[in-house]
């Protein structure tokens, strides 16, 4: 199983190793294991993080903020969200105590749960993001009061935002973008704005990338695990040069299913071609034939939800976008195949159209798109809550 997992992106360089690290006010000693590598005792660390530990055979599952990290005891690796993460040191047992690599505190948690944790190397301190703490405090209900956010949502929702392309993969060059601006820059800018808007609405966010880095197509969907409610991938459309190609503009939203039109298949192929920038071949292989059918069946339970949120996002963008609504469509996007929850891909406009090019690269309109998408996501989550509550009540009445 492990051999089939893709390696994670390379993390930042090693942090300075202190004598102790402060986590949520608790001082956790940093020790050296027999090989000289820096490790921390798991029990006090997880107590400070309000997490859990479960030992199963040769594996130690550590859960933080509802996200499980599985360490193979005695090996320098862990598994997170179906991807293999190489470590500088191994998890180990000394008598009855589990020790985790110091890297877990200084790099792994801030990288993969960056919306929640920041590591201050100068102070040797792992901090919970203030906005997140304030949000959690604000959502603790008074005795007898309903556990609802001001917008009606229950607290605890998580959405994964995937700014398309990045690093050596620029996406399309954007012939009507400002000089030096490419698709990867636009998707990242809108993605970060969308993260900000979602947090304002009380929804936690996981980002596949927050900097100009390449994340493999097959790895992106894996950021949306069972604890995640929705995967949203952001992209910019483009056309090859042909008579009248600069006149076509507008936005469209996709969910994963076999393409019904030649144009939908073209867009999927354009985005799937990004796999050529990856140094490792995608273990998932091309999306098509029997492989695609099996993946589609695997995700079929989320098909209706994906189609519904695509509809809401498309409608929401219509309130702010100056281009044509090109509708909700379906196609075989590789980036959507590994998401374990409902997933959509938004083509926010055409870089080959001058009006869309300006719209997509103006901060005010980027923020308006992010706000419209965030409102649509909240509307979807509210609908989903009502449906699941009604289904639960119906089952209880039987």
LUMBAMAR-431336 format. One record per residue (C-alpha): x negated, z negated, y negated. Coordinates in steps of 0.05 Angstrom, whole numbers. Layout:
+--------+--------+--------+
:      X :      Z :      Y :
+--------+--------+--------+
:      X :      Z :      Y :
...
+--------+--------+--------+
END
This chain:
+--------+--------+--------+
:      X :      Z :      Y :
+--------+--------+--------+
:      0 :      0 :      0 :
:    -55 :    -20 :    -48 :
:    -93 :     44 :    -37 :
:    -33 :     83 :    -63 :
:    -31 :     44 :   -128 :
:    -60 :     76 :   -190 :
:   -115 :     39 :   -228 :
:    -94 :      8 :   -294 :
:   -124 :     31 :   -360 :
:   -190 :      0 :   -377 :
:   -182 :    -64 :   -416 :
:   -224 :    -86 :   -475 :
:   -295 :   -112 :   -466 :
:   -305 :   -183 :   -439 :
:   -287 :   -240 :   -486 :
:   -335 :   -296 :   -504 :
:   -329 :   -351 :   -452 :
:   -315 :   -420 :   -482 :
:   -320 :   -489 :   -449 :
:   -244 :   -496 :   -454 :
:   -185 :   -454 :   -477 :
:   -124 :   -479 :   -514 :
:    -57 :   -455 :   -488 :
:      8 :   -479 :   -521 :
:    -29 :   -542 :   -544 :
:    -58 :   -557 :   -476 :
:   -133 :   -556 :   -467 :
:   -151 :   -519 :   -403 :
:   -223 :   -526 :   -377 :
:   -262 :   -463 :   -364 :
:   -308 :   -469 :   -304 :
:   -356 :   -425 :   -265 :
:   -341 :   -405 :   -193 :
:   -397 :   -400 :   -141 :
:   -414 :   -330 :   -165 :
:   -421 :   -354 :   -237 :
:   -357 :   -321 :   -262 :
:   -312 :   -357 :   -311 :
:   -247 :   -384 :   -282 :
:   -191 :   -431 :   -302 :
:   -147 :   -477 :   -258 :
:    -80 :   -444 :   -249 :
:    -35 :   -506 :   -247 :
:    -47 :   -533 :   -318 :
:    -49 :   -462 :   -345 :
:     19 :   -444 :   -315 :
:     48 :   -511 :   -336 :
:     29 :   -495 :   -409 :
:     57 :   -425 :   -402 :
:    121 :   -449 :   -369 :
:    104 :   -403 :   -311 :
:    104 :   -410 :   -235 :
:     56 :   -402 :   -177 :
:     72 :   -380 :   -106 :
:     20 :   -374 :    -51 :
:     39 :   -326 :      4 :
:    -15 :   -311 :     56 :
:    -75 :   -282 :     19 :
:    -35 :   -269 :    -44 :
:    -22 :   -315 :   -104 :
:     38 :   -293 :   -146 :
:     34 :   -320 :   -217 :
:     96 :   -309 :   -260 :
:     91 :   -313 :   -336 :
:    149 :   -296 :   -382 :
:    188 :   -272 :   -321 :
:    132 :   -221 :   -306 :
:     97 :   -229 :   -238 :
:     22 :   -219 :   -230 :
:     -2 :   -217 :   -157 :
:    -74 :   -237 :   -145 :
:   -109 :   -222 :    -80 :
:   -146 :   -286 :    -67 :
:   -220 :   -273 :    -56 :
:   -219 :   -203 :    -87 :
:   -229 :   -182 :   -160 :
:   -161 :   -150 :   -170 :
:    -89 :   -164 :   -184 :
:    -25 :   -122 :   -181 :
:     21 :   -118 :   -241 :
:     82 :    -73 :   -245 :
:     61 :    -31 :   -185 :
:     -8 :    -17 :   -212 :
:    -76 :    -43 :   -190 :
:   -114 :    -81 :   -244 :
:   -189 :    -89 :   -232 :
:   -217 :   -157 :   -253 :
:   -285 :   -183 :   -273 :
:   -278 :   -242 :   -226 :
:   -236 :   -261 :   -166 :
:   -179 :   -310 :   -157 :
:   -203 :   -365 :   -111 :
:   -181 :   -429 :    -77 :
:   -222 :   -494 :    -80 :
:   -191 :   -546 :    -36 :
:   -118 :   -542 :    -57 :
:   -130 :   -514 :   -127 :
:   -121 :   -442 :   -145 :
:   -169 :   -415 :   -198 :
:   -155 :   -352 :   -238 :
:   -205 :   -309 :   -275 :
:   -213 :   -330 :   -348 :
:   -201 :   -256 :   -362 :
:   -127 :   -268 :   -345 :
:   -120 :   -312 :   -407 :
:   -166 :   -274 :   -454 :
:   -148 :   -202 :   -436 :
:    -94 :   -191 :   -383 :
:    -38 :   -231 :   -415 :
:    -51 :   -206 :   -486 :
:    -55 :   -134 :   -462 :
:      5 :   -129 :   -415 :
:     48 :   -180 :   -451 :
:     23 :   -164 :   -521 :
:     93 :   -172 :   -551 :
:     89 :   -245 :   -532 :
:     16 :   -268 :   -530 :
:    -46 :   -262 :   -574 :
:   -115 :   -288 :   -556 :
:   -158 :   -315 :   -614 :
:   -229 :   -309 :   -589 :
:   -258 :   -347 :   -648 :
:   -214 :   -408 :   -634 :
:   -211 :   -397 :   -558 :
:   -135 :   -402 :   -561 :
:    -78 :   -364 :   -530 :
:    -20 :   -363 :   -579 :
:     52 :   -345 :   -567 :
:     74 :   -296 :   -621 :
:    108 :   -335 :   -676 :
:    165 :   -286 :   -682 :
:    179 :   -293 :   -608 :
:    178 :   -369 :   -611 :
:    225 :   -369 :   -671 :
:    271 :   -321 :   -636 :
:    274 :   -364 :   -574 :
:    287 :   -426 :   -615 :
:    342 :   -392 :   -653 :
:    377 :   -371 :   -589 :
:    381 :   -440 :   -558 :
:    456 :   -453 :   -563 :
:    486 :   -518 :   -588 :
:    523 :   -558 :   -536 :
:    585 :   -521 :   -517 :
:    567 :   -460 :   -558 :
:    562 :   -390 :   -526 :
:    490 :   -366 :   -514 :
:    495 :   -305 :   -558 :
:    452 :   -272 :   -611 :
:    484 :   -254 :   -679 :
:    495 :   -183 :   -654 :
:    533 :   -209 :   -593 :
:    478 :   -198 :   -542 :
:    456 :   -251 :   -493 :
:    383 :   -269 :   -504 :
:    331 :   -247 :   -455 :
:    337 :   -171 :   -456 :
:    273 :   -131 :   -448 :
:    263 :    -57 :   -466 :
:    201 :    -15 :   -451 :
:    181 :     34 :   -505 :
:    135 :     92 :   -486 :
:    103 :    131 :   -543 :
:     87 :    197 :   -509 :
:     16 :    225 :   -500 :
:    -45 :    190 :   -530 :
:   -120 :    189 :   -526 :
:   -149 :    255 :   -502 :
:    -77 :    281 :   -494 :
:    -55 :    299 :   -565 :
:     13 :    326 :   -545 :
:     32 :    388 :   -584 :
:    -11 :    401 :   -646 :
:     48 :    404 :   -694 :
:     39 :    467 :   -735 :
:     84 :    438 :   -790 :
:     54 :    368 :   -788 :
:      5 :    345 :   -842 :
:    -67 :    364 :   -826 :
:    -96 :    321 :   -771 :
:    -28 :    295 :   -748 :
:     -8 :    309 :   -676 :
:     50 :    291 :   -630 :
:     14 :    230 :   -603 :
:      9 :    201 :   -674 :
:     83 :    211 :   -689 :
:    107 :    181 :   -624 :
:     63 :    120 :   -633 :
:     86 :    109 :   -705 :
:    159 :    114 :   -686 :
:    147 :     72 :   -624 :
:    117 :     15 :   -664 :
:    174 :     19 :   -714 :
:    224 :     18 :   -657 :
:    190 :    -44 :   -629 :
:    198 :    -77 :   -697 :
:    272 :    -58 :   -700 :
:    286 :    -83 :   -630 :
:    253 :   -150 :   -644 :
:    296 :   -157 :   -706 :
:    356 :   -149 :   -661 :
:    332 :   -204 :   -613 :
:    308 :   -157 :   -558 :
:    238 :   -166 :   -528 :
:    195 :   -104 :   -522 :
:    140 :    -80 :   -476 :
:     98 :    -22 :   -500 :
:     62 :     26 :   -454 :
:     12 :     35 :   -510 :
:      1 :      7 :   -580 :
:    -62 :     46 :   -596 :
:    -88 :    117 :   -588 :
:   -102 :    112 :   -513 :
:    -83 :    153 :   -452 :
:    -35 :    122 :   -401 :
:    -23 :    163 :   -338 :
:     46 :    193 :   -332 :
:     56 :    160 :   -264 :
:     39 :     92 :   -293 :
:     84 :     91 :   -354 :
:    151 :     81 :   -320 :
:    121 :     23 :   -281 :
:    120 :    -19 :   -344 :
:    195 :    -24 :   -336 :
:    204 :    -70 :   -276 :
:    265 :   -106 :   -250 :
:    259 :   -154 :   -309 :
:    266 :    -95 :   -357 :
:    333 :    -67 :   -379 :
:    314 :      2 :   -404 :
:    256 :     51 :   -409 :
:    253 :     95 :   -471 :
:    200 :    151 :   -477 :
:    189 :    183 :   -545 :
:    166 :    255 :   -553 :
:    166 :    315 :   -601 :
:    189 :    384 :   -580 :
:    154 :    449 :   -594 :
:    162 :    523 :   -580 :
:    112 :    577 :   -563 :
:    103 :    631 :   -615 :
:    158 :    684 :   -610 :
:    204 :    718 :   -660 :
:    244 :    666 :   -698 :
:    213 :    605 :   -664 :
:    203 :    568 :   -729 :
:    279 :    568 :   -743 :
:    297 :    525 :   -683 :
:    302 :    451 :   -698 :
:    340 :    389 :   -676 :
:    338 :    331 :   -628 :
:    359 :    320 :   -556 :
:    359 :    263 :   -506 :
:    344 :    269 :   -431 :
:    355 :    229 :   -369 :
:    325 :    242 :   -300 :
:    360 :    292 :   -256 :
:    349 :    363 :   -235 :
:    347 :    410 :   -295 :
:    411 :    450 :   -304 :
:    385 :    499 :   -356 :
:    322 :    540 :   -365 :
:    309 :    507 :   -432 :
:    313 :    437 :   -401 :
:    264 :    458 :   -347 :
:    217 :    486 :   -400 :
:    216 :    421 :   -439 :
:    203 :    380 :   -375 :
:    147 :    427 :   -355 :
:    116 :    421 :   -425 :
:    115 :    345 :   -421 :
:     94 :    343 :   -348 :
:     34 :    388 :   -364 :
:      3 :    326 :   -397 :
:    -20 :    306 :   -327 :
:    -79 :    353 :   -335 :
:   -112 :    303 :   -382 :
:   -115 :    249 :   -328 :
:   -181 :    240 :   -291 :
:   -145 :    215 :   -229 :
:    -93 :    259 :   -194 :
:    -23 :    232 :   -200 :
:     -5 :    198 :   -134 :
:     67 :    216 :   -146 :
:     53 :    290 :   -144 :
:     93 :    344 :   -179 :
:    166 :    332 :   -192 :
:    204 :    382 :   -151 :
:    230 :    400 :    -82 :
:    240 :    344 :    -31 :
:    196 :    296 :    -70 :
:    241 :    301 :   -130 :
:    304 :    294 :    -89 :
:    279 :    230 :    -57 :
:    260 :    201 :   -124 :
:    327 :    222 :   -152 :
:    363 :    186 :    -95 :
:    321 :    124 :   -107 :
:    342 :    123 :   -180 :
:    413 :    145 :   -168 :
:    441 :     76 :   -180 :
:    416 :     80 :   -252 :
:    438 :    152 :   -264 :
:    504 :    134 :   -297 :
:    472 :     81 :   -342 :
:    416 :    129 :   -361 :
:    466 :    183 :   -379 :
:    507 :    133 :   -420 :
:    448 :    106 :   -461 :
:    425 :    178 :   -472 :
:    493 :    193 :   -501 :
:    491 :    133 :   -547 :
:    421 :    148 :   -571 :
:    439 :    221 :   -584 :
:    500 :    199 :   -624 :
:    460 :    148 :   -662 :
:    407 :    198 :   -682 :
:    462 :    242 :   -708 :
:    475 :    191 :   -764 :
:    405 :    199 :   -793 :
:    374 :    264 :   -768 :
:    379 :    325 :   -813 :
:    371 :    373 :   -755 :
:    420 :    399 :   -703 :
:    443 :    356 :   -646 :
:    422 :    394 :   -584 :
:    458 :    347 :   -538 :
:    445 :    303 :   -477 :
:    408 :    340 :   -422 :
:    376 :    325 :   -355 :
:    309 :    348 :   -326 :
:    253 :    326 :   -280 :
:    206 :    288 :   -325 :
:    149 :    255 :   -287 :
:    146 :    198 :   -337 :
:    216 :    176 :   -317 :
:    208 :    177 :   -242 :
:    173 :    110 :   -234 :
:    218 :     69 :   -279 :
:    257 :     18 :   -238 :
:    314 :     14 :   -289 :
:    355 :     63 :   -331 :
:    308 :    111 :   -367 :
:    313 :    164 :   -421 :
:    266 :    211 :   -458 :
:    280 :    228 :   -531 :
:    255 :    293 :   -562 :
:    259 :    273 :   -635 :
:    252 :    342 :   -666 :
:    210 :    405 :   -667 :
:    139 :    405 :   -694 :
:    145 :    481 :   -698 :
:    200 :    476 :   -751 :
:    182 :    460 :   -823 :
:    242 :    416 :   -837 :
:    234 :    376 :   -773 :
:    159 :    373 :   -784 :
:    171 :    339 :   -851 :
:    226 :    294 :   -824 :
:    184 :    270 :   -765 :
:    123 :    252 :   -808 :
:    157 :    215 :   -866 :
:    155 :    140 :   -860 :
:    225 :    129 :   -887 :
:    257 :    178 :   -837 :
:    214 :    152 :   -780 :
:    242 :     83 :   -794 :
:    313 :    110 :   -799 :
:    304 :    142 :   -730 :
:    276 :     77 :   -702 :
:    335 :     38 :   -730 :
:    386 :     87 :   -703 :
:    355 :     85 :   -634 :
:    353 :      9 :   -636 :
:    427 :      5 :   -655 :
:    444 :     52 :   -597 :
:    404 :     10 :   -548 :
:    441 :    -53 :   -571 :
:    507 :    -17 :   -563 :
:    487 :      2 :   -492 :
:    465 :    -68 :   -474 :
:    531 :    -97 :   -500 :
:    570 :    -47 :   -458 :
:    528 :    -63 :   -397 :
:    539 :   -138 :   -407 :
:    614 :   -127 :   -410 :
:    614 :    -85 :   -347 :
:    572 :   -133 :   -307 :
:    613 :   -192 :   -330 :
:    678 :   -157 :   -312 :
:    649 :   -138 :   -243 :
:    626 :   -210 :   -231 :
:    693 :   -239 :   -252 :
:    730 :   -188 :   -208 :
:    687 :   -207 :   -149 :
:    698 :   -281 :   -160 :
:    774 :   -271 :   -163 :
:    776 :   -241 :    -93 :
+--------+--------+--------+
END
